[in-house]
Amino acid sequence: MLLIIVVATFTWLFRMKGWTPLERKRLAAVLVFFFASALFWSLFEQAGSTLNLFAELNTNRSLFGGFPAGWFQSEEPLFVIMLAPAFAWLWMHMGKWELSTGSKFATGLLFAGFSFLILVPVAGRTHNSPLWLTWSYLLVTVGELCVSPVGLSVTTKLAPARVAGLMMGFWFLSDSVGNYVGGTLASFYQSVALPRLFGFAGLAAIAAALALFLFVPSVKKLMGGVK
């Protein structure tokens, strides 16, 4: 039903009458960012499933007398608090060197992909150092800061004024789609070898990032001057 809602809503939006050619192009740009966001969240949301199991079953937690696997869930929000001011400053002071929205999304997907690939060498082992997961969460947090706030901002800029509220609500469906896909990936935890599962997730994100980098000029044209 979730996927049907997404397809039906985009179909309804594109078939609506009264759009100017520019508005229709910008809706297409939102669609590109929507699917990039959904792919990113499908990896990001592995934190509560696949990576939490990895923390429980494959990570040495003997420090402090043995801490719960769930403590790793605190690392990502802590990294957000630490890094968000730096990223806000960076975007404001890069000037003409600032990345386009498409490039930011592609960069976010790259970091999400690397956050899984970094675990591939140790995925088949137990009693791994906690630093492996810490590095993974750090990388995916960098990706989140390239995607999440940027996606919210660009949606408000690209959405036609008369459907701006609807588009903001619809944007969060990308999180839902990502969670659904992420849950499907997590269901393979015990049936697929971890190095293969992590490798597939990481390479899929990196492939999508490289494809998006290639189409950045086309996406810029769809955005019609919006940065």
C-alpha positions, 0 to 999 in steps of 0.5 A, a space after each residue: 500500500 505504501 508503494 502504491 500511495 507513492 506511485 498514485 500521488 506522483 501520477 496524480 501530481 503530474 497529471 494535474 492541469 495548470 502546471 507551468 512547464 517550470 513547475 512540472 520540471 521542478 516536480 520531476 526534480 523532487 521525484 529524483 530527490 525522493 528516490 535518492 532519499 528513500 535509498 539513503 534511508 533504507 541503509 540508514 535505518 539498518 541501525 535499529 535492525 541489521 547493525 544492532 544485531 551486528 552489535 549484539 552478535 559480532 561485536 566485543 562489548 566487554 568494555 565497562 563489564 559488558 555494555 548493551 548492544 543498544 548503546 551503539 544507537 546513541 552514537 549516531 545522534 551524538 555525531 549529529 549534535 557534534 557535526 551539524 554546526 560544522 556542516 551548517 557553517 560549511 554550507 554557508 561559507 563555501 560560496 561558489 564552491 558549494 555543492 549543488 543539491 544533487 551533488 550533496 545527495 550523491 555525497 550522502 549516498 556515497 558515505 552511506 555506502 562506505 558505512 557498510 563497505 567498511 564493515 565487510 572485512 569483519 562482517 564474518 567474524 565475532 568479537 570485533 572491536 566496537 570501533 568498526 561500528 563507531 566508524 560506520 555510524 560516523 560515516 552514515 551520519 556525515 551522509 545524513 547531514 548531506 541528505 536530510 536537512 538539504 532534502 527538506 530545504 529543497 522541497 520547500 523551494 521546488 514545490 509549487 506554492 499551492 501544493 507546498 504543504 502537501 509536498 512537505 508531507 509527501 517528502 516524508 514518505 521517502 523515509 517510509 519507503 526507505 524504512 520498508 526497503 530497509 526492513 526487507 534488507 534486514 530480513 536477510 540477516 540470517 539467510 545471506 552471509 553478512 559480507 555479501 549483505 553489507 557489500 550489496 547494500 554498500 555497492 548499491 548506494 555507491 552505484 546510485 551515488 555515481 549515477 546521480 553525480 553523472 546526472 547532476 547537470 540534468 537535475 540542475 536544469 529540472 530545478 530551474 535555477 533553484 540551488 
